[in-house]
Amino acid sequence: MGIDPPAHASTPSANLRAQERDSAIRNALQRLADARDREIILLRFFEGLSLAQIARRLQMSYDEVRERFHKSLYSLESSLKELA
């Protein structure tokens, strides 16, 4: 009688938690008031661009992108406290 190794596939409860987390993140992103702020977050996290690259792409100053990015992160953090 041995110990069963962990399954390679996710469990149904883990899949449900992942779906709930993804849904909460999408909803929090949609609640950001400004579409430009959403775009900055998406470019940073989903396309992996640096803030300088985002500033060039959006034709904004680096300081404005940095300020909007940090403001948006704070807002997302507040919206997603229940995931922690």
C-alpha positions in Angstrom: 0.0 0.0 0.0 1.8 3.2 -1.2 1.0 6.8 -1.4 -0.7 8.0 -4.5 1.3 10.6 -6.4 -0.4 13.9 -7.1 -2.6 14.0 -10.1 -1.3 15.7 -13.2 -4.7 17.3 -13.9 -6.3 20.0 -11.8 -9.1 19.1 -9.5 -12.6 20.4 -10.2 -12.4 22.7 -7.1 -9.0 24.1 -8.3 -10.5 24.7 -11.7 -13.5 26.5 -10.2 -11.2 28.7 -8.0 -9.1 29.6 -11.0 -12.3 30.5 -13.0 -13.6 32.7 -10.1 -10.2 34.4 -9.8 -10.0 35.1 -13.5 -13.6 36.5 -13.5 -12.8 38.7 -10.5 -9.7 40.1 -12.2 -11.6 40.8 -15.5 -14.4 42.5 -13.5 -11.9 44.6 -11.6 -10.2 45.7 -14.8 -13.5 46.7 -16.3 -14.2 48.8 -13.2 -11.2 51.0 -13.8 -12.8 54.3 -14.7 -10.5 55.2 -17.7 -10.0 53.0 -20.7 -6.5 54.4 -21.0 -5.7 53.0 -17.5 -7.0 49.6 -18.5 -4.9 49.7 -21.6 -1.8 50.5 -19.6 -2.4 47.6 -17.3 -3.1 45.2 -20.2 0.0 46.3 -22.0 2.2 45.9 -18.9 0.9 42.5 -17.7 -0.4 40.8 -20.8 2.1 42.0 -23.4 5.0 42.5 -21.1 5.9 46.0 -22.2 7.9 48.3 -19.9 6.4 51.6 -18.8 8.7 53.4 -21.2 7.6 51.2 -24.1 3.9 51.9 -23.1 4.6 55.6 -23.0 6.0 55.5 -26.5 3.2 53.3 -27.9 0.4 55.5 -26.3 2.3 58.8 -27.0 2.2 59.8 -23.4 4.9 60.9 -21.1 6.7 58.3 -19.0 5.7 60.1 -15.8 2.0 60.1 -16.8 2.1 56.4 -17.6 3.9 55.6 -14.4 1.4 57.6 -12.3 -1.6 56.0 -14.1 -0.1 52.6 -13.7 0.4 52.9 -10.0 -3.0 54.5 -9.4 -4.6 51.6 -11.3 -2.6 49.0 -9.4 -3.8 50.5 -6.1 -7.4 50.4 -7.4 -7.1 46.8 -8.5 -5.5 45.8 -5.2 -8.5 47.3 -3.4 -10.9 45.5 -5.7 -9.2 42.2 -5.4 -8.6 42.0 -1.6 -10.9 38.9 -1.4 -8.5 36.9 -3.6 -5.6 37.2 -1.1 
